[in-house]
Amino acid sequence: MELVVIGKIYGSHNLNGAMKASFDIDELDSLIGEKIIIETQNGEEKIFTIRKANNTINNKWIVEFDGIASKEDTTPLRNALIKAHKDLVNVPEYFNKEDELLDMIAYDLVNKEDIGKITSVFSTLAHDILVIEDEKHETLVPNIELFVKEINKEKNTIFIELLDGMREEKKDREKKDREKKANKIKDEKK
């Protein structure tokens, strides 16, 4: 049977072994009681059964697995991939694994131009954020249908629609980061 990556664990949620995870599938109900595989960052694969799953927002979930009963049990599973047999899940037509998005060319449909390559992907509580960079600009784009219109793996291109203000010059961004850090230090001294 073919395994597919369906999600990623981000860390512990409470002292009882529940974990925060994001999933690339819409419903987890069909996986309750099913065996899944968790692949740790060092490549070790472990089999677990999903005991309970509660959706928080969008594709973010709080998940409990049989055999994980404490926060200490969750530590080696931080940033691990969650895999399931392909026949157990309804895999989206273009399945967006983070690794597949890296180095893709980002094309802005509004301004009809390439705006750089995806250099990283990070998660927020609401959704993943694509970091797109070229020599002069950095653009942060939420990985949601409102902005991401198409992913063409054959052309290694992601087509997006930007809003005004989403694309910043790198020196402006660095200046804002320095100001934010200085303000934080001032606040801590008060």
N, C-alpha and C positions, 0 to 999 in steps of 0.2 A: 504494500500500500504506500502511496505517495504522501509524504508529510508536507504541510504548508505552514509557514509562520503566520499566526493569526493575531499575535499581540506581543506586548513587552511589559515586563514588570518594572516598576520604577522604585518601589521601596515598601517599607512596612506602613500599615495604617494604624494599628493599635498593638497593644501588648499581647493580644491573644492569637497572633499569627495572620491576621487579615492583611492583604497587600493591595497597594494601588497599582493598577495596570491600565494600559490602553489596548483596545482591540480594533482590528480592521474588519470585523464582521459586525452585523447589526444586532443580532440576538445571541445571547449565551444560553438561553433556556434549553436548547437542544444538547448542550454540552454538560449540563448538571448531571453528575453521576457517571460521566464518561472519563476515560483515561486520556490524559494529554501528556505531552513531553515538554519539560522545561530545560532549555539549553543555557547553561551558565556562561559567563564571559570567557571562562577558560576552556569552553567546548564540551564540558561534561554534561551528559544528558540524564535526567531523572524523570521517572514516571510518577505522576500524581493524578488524583481524581478531584475534579471540581465539586466541592460540597455546596457552595453558595456563591452567588454573584449579584451585586446590586449596582445598577447604573447610577452614576452621579451626574454627569453632564456629557453630552455628545458621546464620544467613544471611550470615555473614562469610566472605570469600574472599580469597585472594592470587591476583591475575590478572596474566598477562603478555600483551601485545599485540605483534603484528608492528609494527616501526617505532619501538618505544620501547625504547631500549637502555641508558639511563643515568638516574640520579636527576634530572639536570637536565631530561631529557625529560618527567618526570612533573610538574614544578612547575606548569606552566600548566593541568594537568588536575585539580589538587586541588579537591575539592568539586564536580566535574563530574557531570552526569547521564549515565547509560548508557541508550541507547535501542536497541530492536530492532524489526524488523517483527513485527507482531502474530501472523502465521501461523507464526513460528519458535518462539514460546514459549507455554507453557500459563499464561495469565494467571489468577491467583486470582479468585474470584467478586467479592469486593470488594477491589480493588487499593489498598493503603494508601500512597499517596504522601504525603509529609510535608505538602505544601502543602494537600492536601485535608483534613487533620486539624486544621489551625490554625483557631481560633475555633469549633470544634465544642463543643457543650454536653456536659459529662460528667455522666452520671447513675449514681449508686452504687446498684446493685441490692440490696445488703445493707441499707443504711439508708434506701432508697427516697427519695433526695433528689438534687437537682442540686448538684454540688460545685464548679462553676465552668466556665471555658472553657479549652481547650487553648491555651496561649500560646506554647509552643515544643516542639520535638522535638530531642533530642540522642542521639548514638550512643555506646554503650559497646562493648567487645569482644564481649559476649554478645548484646545486643539494643538496640533503640531505647528511649528513655525519654520518656514523655509528661509534660510539665510542665503541671499544671492549677492555675489560680488563681481565687480569688474575692477579695473585699475583705479577708478576714481570714485565709484559709488558702492554703497551697501544698501540692500533692500530687504526688509523683513516682510514676508508674505504668509498669512495664515493659510494652512493647507486645507482649505474648505472650498466647496463648489462655487461660492460667491466670487472667489479670486482665481482658483485653478480651474481652467476650462477644459483642458485636454492634456493627457500625457501620452506622447508618442515615443514608445521605446525604440522602434526601428530608427527613428531620426534623432534619438537621444535628446529630445526637446520637450519642454513643458511650456504650455501656452497659458498665459495668465492675463488678467485684467487688473491693472493697478489703479488706485485712487490717487488723486493729487496728494503729495506730501509723503508717500510711502518710500520714495527713493531719496536717499540722502547722500550728500558728498561725505566721503570718509573723514575729512578734517573737521566737518561740522559735527559729526557723530562723536569723534574723539574729544572735541571740545565739550560737548554735552556730558560725556562720561566723566571728564575731569571735574566739571562743575558739580555734578551729582555727588562725586566722591568727596569734594571739599565741603559741600553742605552737610554731608553725613558726619564728617569729622567734627564740624562746628556743633551739630546737634548733640553728638556724644559728649562734648566738653561741657555742655550746659548743665 
